[in-house]
Amino acid sequence: MVIKEAELLFQVKALQVPVIKQTESGAGWIVTLNGTHKLNPILETARGGTRVFKRLDAAVGVLFEIGFNEIKICK
């Protein structure tokens, strides 16, 4: 799912609390957006690959811009 899709799903309340997880290599962070939709729950780039954030605060910032006020962070 890309950011535009996430924004639309957030507006219709189709998303649960987002989860930010550290990559297996520890080199970045990925965002999972589960909910009542049938899209890929992992936030993706415009070209379809998994969006990997280098910094945790960047991932949190994107989720706050979408409209979330609660975020779960896992290692």
C-alpha positions as CSV (number, residue, x, y, z in Angstrom):
1,M,0.0,0.0,0.0
2,V,1.3,3.5,-0.8
3,I,0.8,6.6,1.3
4,K,-2.2,7.9,-0.7
5,E,-4.0,4.6,-0.2
6,A,-3.2,4.7,3.5
7,E,-4.6,8.2,3.8
8,L,-7.9,7.1,2.2
9,L,-8.2,4.0,4.3
10,F,-7.5,6.1,7.4
11,Q,-10.3,8.5,6.5
12,V,-12.8,5.7,6.3
13,K,-11.5,4.1,9.5
14,A,-10.4,0.9,7.8
15,L,-7.0,0.8,9.5
16,Q,-5.9,-0.5,13.0
17,V,-3.0,0.9,15.0
18,P,0.1,1.0,12.7
19,V,3.1,-1.1,13.7
20,I,6.7,0.0,13.0
21,K,9.2,-2.8,13.0
22,Q,13.0,-2.8,12.7
23,T,14.3,-4.7,9.6
24,E,16.0,-8.0,10.2
25,S,19.4,-6.4,9.4
26,G,18.7,-3.6,11.8
27,A,19.4,-1.1,9.0
28,G,16.0,0.5,8.9
29,W,12.3,0.5,9.8
30,I,9.2,-0.8,8.0
31,V,5.5,0.1,8.6
32,T,2.6,-2.4,8.7
33,L,-1.0,-1.1,8.3
34,N,-3.4,-3.9,9.1
35,G,-7.2,-3.4,9.0
36,T,-10.3,-4.2,7.2
37,H,-8.9,-4.0,3.7
38,K,-7.4,-6.5,1.2
39,L,-4.3,-4.5,0.2
40,N,-0.8,-5.4,1.1
41,P,-0.5,-4.1,4.7
42,I,3.2,-3.1,4.3
43,L,3.8,0.5,3.3
44,E,5.4,0.6,-0.1
45,T,7.2,3.0,-2.4
46,A,5.5,4.2,-5.6
47,R,7.3,1.6,-7.6
48,G,6.0,-1.3,-5.4
49,G,9.0,-2.2,-3.2
50,T,8.8,-2.1,0.6
51,R,9.4,1.4,1.9
52,V,12.3,1.2,4.4
53,F,12.9,4.2,6.6
54,K,16.4,4.9,7.7
55,R,15.3,6.7,10.9
56,L,12.5,5.8,13.3
57,D,11.4,9.5,13.5
58,A,10.9,9.6,9.8
59,A,8.5,6.6,9.9
60,V,6.6,8.1,12.8
61,G,6.4,11.5,11.0
62,V,4.7,9.9,8.0
63,L,2.2,8.2,10.2
64,F,1.4,11.4,12.0
65,E,0.9,13.1,8.7
66,I,-1.6,10.4,7.7
67,G,-3.5,11.2,10.9
68,F,-2.6,8.5,13.3
69,N,-2.2,9.5,17.0
70,E,-1.2,6.1,18.3
71,I,1.6,4.0,17.0
72,K,3.1,0.6,18.1
73,I,6.9,0.2,17.8
74,C,8.5,-3.3,17.8
75,K,12.0,-4.5,17.6
